[in-house]
Amino acid sequence: MKIRKSFEQAICILLLIGAQDKPIKSHELSEKLLVSDSYLKKITRQLVVSGLIQSMANKRGGFVLTKSLDCISLLDIFEAMEGKEPFVKTTHLVDKVFDSHLKVKETEDFIVDYLNAAENQYKQKLKEITLSQIIDAAHQEEGENL
């Protein structure tokens, strides 16, 4: 499994928004992250749709968090960017490859169950880490480097 760059960028976007006392504009985010404004808008759109941020459309507008940093987990961000669909969707191609007298269905179910369990563990680990914990970890390292 490969995680897309947008997941990392979404984490950074949320951390930048959370560090502000006022709404932060799209162009400010794109400048800080060195990404195009159009690409950034695709990511922020997904974060808005998922309910993690909202866009303030006024003179002093920009993006703000809808939850505190300690209520946003990496799982929330992952699902905002990647969706909530299961990782594994079988096409049952093995039915076309192996003889029907073999326990193909049972073997396929065994493999899918195993992969689903791995997905659940992965998502559980993502759920354990919040953005405030990431900030705390960064501050601890900063203190150690002084």
Phi and psi in degrees as GROMACS dihedral restraints (atoms count N, CA, C in turn):
[ dihedral_restraints ]
;  ai    aj    ak    al  type     phi  dphi    fc
    3     4     5     6     1  -121.1    20    10
    4     5     6     7     1   131.4    20    10
    6     7     8     9     1   -90.8    20    10
    7     8     9    10     1   133.3    20    10
    9    10    11    12     1   -73.5    20    10
   10    11    12    13     1   157.3    20    10
   12    13    14    15     1   -59.3    20    10
   13    14    15    16     1   -30.4    20    10
   15    16    17    18     1   -62.0    20    10
   16    17    18    19     1   -28.2    20    10
   18    19    20    21     1   -65.4    20    10
   19    20    21    22     1   -49.1    20    10
   21    22    23    24     1   -61.8    20    10
   22    23    24    25     1   -43.2    20    10
   24    25    26    27     1   -65.7    20    10
   25    26    27    28     1   -37.5    20    10
   27    28    29    30     1   -63.7    20    10
   28    29    30    31     1   -39.9    20    10
   30    31    32    33     1   -59.9    20    10
   31    32    33    34     1   -47.5    20    10
   33    34    35    36     1   -63.8    20    10
   34    35    36    37     1   -40.4    20    10
   36    37    38    39     1   -60.0    20    10
   37    38    39    40     1   -46.8    20    10
   39    40    41    42     1   -65.1    20    10
   40    41    42    43     1   -38.7    20    10
   42    43    44    45     1   -64.5    20    10
   43    44    45    46     1   -41.2    20    10
   45    46    47    48     1   -64.9    20    10
   46    47    48    49     1   -43.8    20    10
   48    49    50    51     1   -63.6    20    10
   49    50    51    52     1   -42.8    20    10
   51    52    53    54     1   -66.2    20    10
   52    53    54    55     1   -23.0    20    10
   54    55    56    57     1   -81.9    20    10
   55    56    57    58     1    -9.0    20    10
   57    58    59    60     1   -95.4    20    10
   58    59    60    61     1   146.8    20    10
   60    61    62    63     1   -88.7    20    10
   61    62    63    64     1    -9.6    20    10
   63    64    65    66     1  -135.6    20    10
   64    65    66    67     1   166.3    20    10
   66    67    68    69     1   -57.8    20    10
   67    68    69    70     1   145.3    20    10
   69    70    71    72     1  -112.3    20    10
   70    71    72    73     1   133.2    20    10
   72    73    74    75     1   -79.5    20    10
   73    74    75    76     1   155.0    20    10
   75    76    77    78     1   -56.7    20    10
   76    77    78    79     1   -45.3    20    10
   78    79    80    81     1   -65.8    20    10
   79    80    81    82     1   -30.7    20    10
   81    82    83    84     1   -66.9    20    10
   82    83    84    85     1   -41.4    20    10
   84    85    86    87     1   -64.2    20    10
   85    86    87    88     1   -45.0    20    10
   87    88    89    90     1   -65.7    20    10
   88    89    90    91     1   -35.3    20    10
   90    91    92    93     1   -66.0    20    10
   91    92    93    94     1   -44.3    20    10
   93    94    95    96     1   -66.0    20    10
   94    95    96    97     1   -37.5    20    10
   96    97    98    99     1   -91.8    20    10
   97    98    99   100     1    -6.0    20    10
   99   100   101   102     1    57.0    20    10
  100   101   102   103     1    45.7    20    10
  102   103   104   105     1  -125.3    20    10
  103   104   105   106     1   157.1    20    10
  105   106   107   108     1   -65.7    20    10
  106   107   108   109     1   149.2    20    10
  108   109   110   111     1   -62.7    20    10
  109   110   111   112     1   -36.7    20    10
  111   112   113   114     1   -66.7    20    10
  112   113   114   115     1   -40.1    20    10
  114   115   116   117     1   -67.0    20    10
  115   116   117   118     1   -42.3    20    10
  117   118   119   120     1   -61.0    20    10
  118   119   120   121     1   -37.5    20    10
  120   121   122   123     1   -63.8    20    10
  121   122   123   124     1   -32.9    20    10
  123   124   125   126     1   -63.9    20    10
  124   125   126   127     1   -42.2    20    10
  126   127   128   129     1   -69.8    20    10
  127   128   129   130     1   -46.5    20    10
  129   130   131   132     1   -63.9    20    10
  130   131   132   133     1   -31.9    20    10
  132   133   134   135     1   -61.1    20    10
  133   134   135   136     1   -44.0    20    10
  135   136   137   138     1   -65.1    20    10
  136   137   138   139     1   -36.0    20    10
  138   139   140   141     1   -70.0    20    10
  139   140   141   142     1   -33.9    20    10
  141   142   143   144     1   -68.4    20    10
  142   143   144   145     1   -48.7    20    10
  144   145   146   147     1   -59.7    20    10
  145   146   147   148     1   -36.6    20    10
  147   148   149   150     1   -77.7    20    10
  148   149   150   151     1   -10.1    20    10
  150   151   152   153     1    86.5    20    10
  151   152   153   154     1    13.7    20    10
  153   154   155   156     1   -84.9    20    10
  154   155   156   157     1   -29.7    20    10
  156   157   158   159     1  -135.3    20    10
  157   158   159   160     1   165.5    20    10
  159   160   161   162     1  -135.9    20    10
  160   161   162   163     1   154.6    20    10
  162   163   164   165     1   -99.9    20    10
  163   164   165   166     1   127.1    20    10
  165   166   167   168     1   -95.7    20    10
  166   167   168   169     1   111.6    20    10
  168   169   170   171     1   -97.1    20    10
  169   170   171   172     1    81.4    20    10
  171   172   173   174     1  -153.7    20    10
  172   173   174   175     1  -176.1    20    10
  174   175   176   177     1   -56.8    20    10
  175   176   177   178     1   -41.8    20    10
  177   178   179   180     1  -100.3    20    10
  178   179   180   181     1    26.4    20    10
  180   181   182   183     1   -69.8    20    10
  181   182   183   184     1  -176.7    20    10
  183   184   185   186     1   150.8    20    10
  184   185   186   187     1  -159.0    20    10
  186   187   188   189     1  -103.9    20    10
  187   188   189   190     1   142.7    20    10
  189   190   191   192     1  -134.8    20    10
  190   191   192   193     1   155.1    20    10
  192   193   194   195     1   -73.8    20    10
  193   194   195   196     1   149.2    20    10
  195   196   197   198     1   -96.9    20    10
  196   197   198   199     1   -11.0    20    10
  198   199   200   201     1  -136.3    20    10
  199   200   201   202     1   161.5    20    10
  201   202   203   204     1   -74.4    20    10
  202   203   204   205     1   160.0    20    10
  204   205   206   207     1   -59.6    20    10
  205   206   207   208     1   -28.8    20    10
  207   208   209   210     1   -80.7    20    10
  208   209   210   211     1    -2.5    20    10
  210   211   212   213     1  -108.7    20    10
  211   212   213   214     1     4.6    20    10
  213   214   215   216     1  -113.2    20    10
  214   215   216   217     1   114.3    20    10
  216   217   218   219     1   -96.6    20    10
  217   218   219   220     1   165.6    20    10
  219   220   221   222     1   -62.2    20    10
  220   221   222   223     1   -29.5    20    10
  222   223   224   225     1   -64.5    20    10
  223   224   225   226     1   -41.5    20    10
  225   226   227   228     1   -57.2    20    10
  226   227   228   229     1   -43.2    20    10
  228   229   230   231     1   -70.9    20    10
  229   230   231   232     1   -43.7    20    10
  231   232   233   234     1   -58.0    20    10
  232   233   234   235     1   -46.9    20    10
  234   235   236   237     1   -68.1    20    10
  235   236   237   238     1   -31.4    20    10
  237   238   239   240     1   -65.4    20    10
  238   239   240   241     1   -36.5    20    10
  240   241   242   243     1   -89.8    20    10
  241   242   243   244     1   -37.3    20    10
  243   244   245   246     1  -104.7    20    10
  244   245   246   247     1   -14.8    20    10
  246   247   248   249     1    90.5    20    10
  247   248   249   250     1   176.3    20    10
  249   250   251   252     1  -107.8    20    10
  250   251   252   253     1     5.8    20    10
  252   253   254   255     1   -67.0    20    10
  253   254   255   256     1   149.4    20    10
  255   256   257   258     1   -61.8    20    10
  256   257   258   259     1   150.2    20    10
  258   259   260   261     1   -64.5    20    10
  259   260   261   262     1   -37.4    20    10
  261   262   263   264     1  -106.9    20    10
  262   263   264   265     1   124.6    20    10
  264   265   266   267     1  -132.0    20    10
  265   266   267   268     1   111.8    20    10
  267   268   269   270     1   -80.8    20    10
  268   269   270   271     1   144.4    20    10
  270   271   272   273     1  -101.5    20    10
  271   272   273   274     1    -0.7    20    10
  273   274   275   276     1    60.1    20    10
  274   275   276   277     1    31.7    20    10
  276   277   278   279     1   -63.9    20    10
  277   278   279   280     1   -27.6    20    10
  279   280   281   282     1   -60.2    20    10
  280   281   282   283     1   -26.4    20    10
  282   283   284   285     1   -61.1    20    10
  283   284   285   286     1   -30.5    20    10
  285   286   287   288     1   -84.4    20    10
  286   287   288   289     1   -17.7    20    10
  288   289   290   291     1   -94.0    20    10
  289   290   291   292     1   -41.2    20    10
  291   292   293   294     1  -105.6    20    10
  292   293   294   295     1   155.5    20    10
  294   295   296   297     1   -62.9    20    10
  295   296   297   298     1   146.7    20    10
  297   298   299   300     1   -67.8    20    10
  298   299   300   301     1   -21.3    20    10
  300   301   302   303     1   -75.6    20    10
  301   302   303   304     1   -14.6    20    10
  303   304   305   306     1   -77.7    20    10
  304   305   306   307     1   159.0    20    10
  306   307   308   309     1   -84.1    20    10
  307   308   309   310     1    58.0    20    10
  309   310   311   312     1   -65.3    20    10
  310   311   312   313     1   -47.8    20    10
  312   313   314   315     1   -60.5    20    10
  313   314   315   316     1   -45.0    20    10
  315   316   317   318     1   -64.5    20    10
  316   317   318   319     1   -39.9    20    10
  318   319   320   321     1   -67.7    20    10
  319   320   321   322     1   -42.8    20    10
  321   322   323   324     1   -61.6    20    10
  322   323   324   325     1   -44.2    20    10
  324   325   326   327     1   -60.3    20    10
  325   326   327   328     1   -40.1    20    10
  327   328   329   330     1   -61.2    20    10
  328   329   330   331     1   -45.9    20    10
  330   331   332   333     1   -65.8    20    10
  331   332   333   334     1   -46.0    20    10
  333   334   335   336     1   -63.0    20    10
  334   335   336   337     1   -42.2    20    10
  336   337   338   339     1   -59.6    20    10
  337   338   339   340     1   -41.5    20    10
  339   340   341   342     1   -64.3    20    10
  340   341   342   343     1   -45.3    20    10
  342   343   344   345     1   -66.9    20    10
  343   344   345   346     1   -36.7    20    10
  345   346   347   348     1   -64.8    20    10
  346   347   348   349     1   -38.5    20    10
  348   349   350   351     1   -63.9    20    10
  349   350   351   352     1   -41.0    20    10
  351   352   353   354     1   -63.0    20    10
  352   353   354   355     1   -41.7    20    10
  354   355   356   357     1   -61.3    20    10
  355   356   357   358     1   -43.7    20    10
  357   358   359   360     1   -62.5    20    10
  358   359   360   361     1   -40.3    20    10
  360   361   362   363     1   -65.0    20    10
  361   362   363   364     1   -42.5    20    10
  363   364   365   366     1   -59.2    20    10
  364   365   366   367     1   -48.7    20    10
  366   367   368   369     1   -66.7    20    10
  367   368   369   370     1   -34.7    20    10
  369   370   371   372     1   -63.8    20    10
  370   371   372   373     1   -40.9    20    10
  372   373   374   375     1   -63.9    20    10
  373   374   375   376     1   -41.7    20    10
  375   376   377   378     1   -63.2    20    10
  376   377   378   379     1   -34.7    20    10
  378   379   380   381     1   -68.5    20    10
  379   380   381   382     1   -24.8    20    10
  381   382   383   384     1   -74.2    20    10
  382   383   384   385     1   -19.6    20    10
  384   385   386   387     1  -109.7    20    10
  385   386   387   388     1   125.8    20    10
  387   388   389   390     1  -106.6    20    10
  388   389   390   391     1   164.7    20    10
  390   391   392   393     1   -63.8    20    10
  391   392   393   394     1   -34.2    20    10
  393   394   395   396     1   -66.5    20    10
  394   395   396   397     1   -32.8    20    10
  396   397   398   399     1   -67.1    20    10
  397   398   399   400     1   -35.6    20    10
  399   400   401   402     1   -64.5    20    10
  400   401   402   403     1   -44.2    20    10
  402   403   404   405     1   -63.6    20    10
  403   404   405   406     1   -44.1    20    10
  405   406   407   408     1   -59.3    20    10
  406   407   408   409     1   -42.9    20    10
  408   409   410   411     1   -62.8    20    10
  409   410   411   412     1   -39.6    20    10
  411   412   413   414     1   -65.0    20    10
  412   413   414   415     1   -39.9    20    10
  414   415   416   417     1   -68.3    20    10
  415   416   417   418     1   -36.5    20    10
  417   418   419   420     1   -64.3    20    10
  418   419   420   421     1   -44.1    20    10
  420   421   422   423     1   -64.1    20    10
  421   422   423   424     1   -36.8    20    10
  423   424   425   426     1   -63.3    20    10
  424   425   426   427     1   -41.2    20    10
  426   427   428   429     1   -66.6    20    10
  427   428   429   430     1   -33.9    20    10
  429   430   431   432     1   -71.1    20    10
  430   431   432   433     1   -27.5    20    10
  432   433   434   435     1   -84.2    20    10
  433   434   435   436     1    -7.8    20    10
